[in-house]
Amino acid sequence: MSDIDSRVKQVAADVFGTSADLITAESSPQTIDTWDSVQHLNLILALEQELNVRIDPEEIERMKNIGDVIELVKEKTGS
């Protein structure tokens, strides 16, 4: 697991109020009870702040699960 993977999972765990150990690439709003539209926006803001990236509105739609989020962040950071 890369540094980006672990950092994204930790940010998600903090936002969703769960353990990072429970966050997988397949984690999604269907598997995390606290992942709703407001928390989705909180996740985006937290990722932008923590990882110093800018996520555009059209990219938000691609973020269907944590794996998608990690892939997007890697694109943004060149990792």
C-alpha positions as a printed Julia matrix, in Angstrom:
79×3 Matrix{Float64}:
   0.0    0.0     0.0
   1.39   3.4    -0.98
   1.62   6.49    1.17
  -1.26   8.05   -0.78
  -3.41   4.96   -0.15
  -2.84   5.09    3.59
  -3.29   8.87    3.8
  -6.58   8.78    1.85
  -7.84   5.92    4.02
  -6.89   7.8     7.19
  -8.63  10.98    6.02
 -11.73   8.94    5.13
 -11.67   7.2     8.49
 -11.45  10.56   10.28
 -14.29  12.06    8.25
 -16.56   9.03    8.57
 -15.73   8.38   12.22
 -14.44   4.85   11.77
 -11.18   2.95   11.97
  -8.76   3.22    9.04
  -8.44  -0.57    9.27
 -12.07  -0.85    8.15
 -11.58   1.34    5.07
 -10.85  -0.6     1.88
 -10.77   0.28   -1.81
 -14.3   -1.12   -2.04
 -15.65   1.06    0.79
 -18.5    3.2    -0.51
 -21.63   5.02    0.65
 -23.35   1.62    0.5
 -20.9    0.08    2.99
 -20.23   3.04    5.31
 -23.34   4.2     7.15
 -22.01   7.69    7.85
 -21.04   8.36    4.19
 -23.83  10.67    3.0
 -23.79  13.71    0.7
 -22.63  16.08    3.45
 -19.85  13.74    4.54
 -18.86  13.3     0.88
 -18.25  17.05    0.7
 -16.39  16.93    4.02
 -14.2   14.15    2.58
 -13.37  16.28   -0.45
 -12.51  19.3     1.69
 -10.39  17.19    4.04
  -8.51  15.59    1.12
  -7.87  18.99   -0.45
  -6.49  20.31    2.81
  -4.51  17.23    3.89
  -3.03  16.34    0.51
  -2.85  19.82   -1.02
  -4.91  18.92   -4.09
  -7.81  20.65   -5.85
 -10.76  18.44   -6.75
 -12.99  19.89   -9.45
 -16.8   19.5    -9.38
 -16.85  17.17  -12.39
 -14.27  14.94  -10.7
 -16.44  14.57   -7.61
 -18.85  12.4    -9.61
 -16.03   9.87  -10.21
 -15.62   9.3    -6.47
 -17.91   6.26   -6.07
 -15.69   4.37   -3.61
 -12.38   4.76   -1.8
 -10.51   3.09   -4.67
 -11.81   5.8    -7.03
 -10.78   8.47   -4.53
  -7.26   7.04   -4.26
  -6.94   6.86   -8.06
  -8.06  10.49   -8.42
  -5.67  11.72   -5.72
  -2.81   9.81   -7.35
  -3.6   11.51  -10.67
  -3.63  14.89   -8.92
  -0.33  14.32   -7.11
   1.46  12.49   -9.9
   1.97   9.48   -7.61
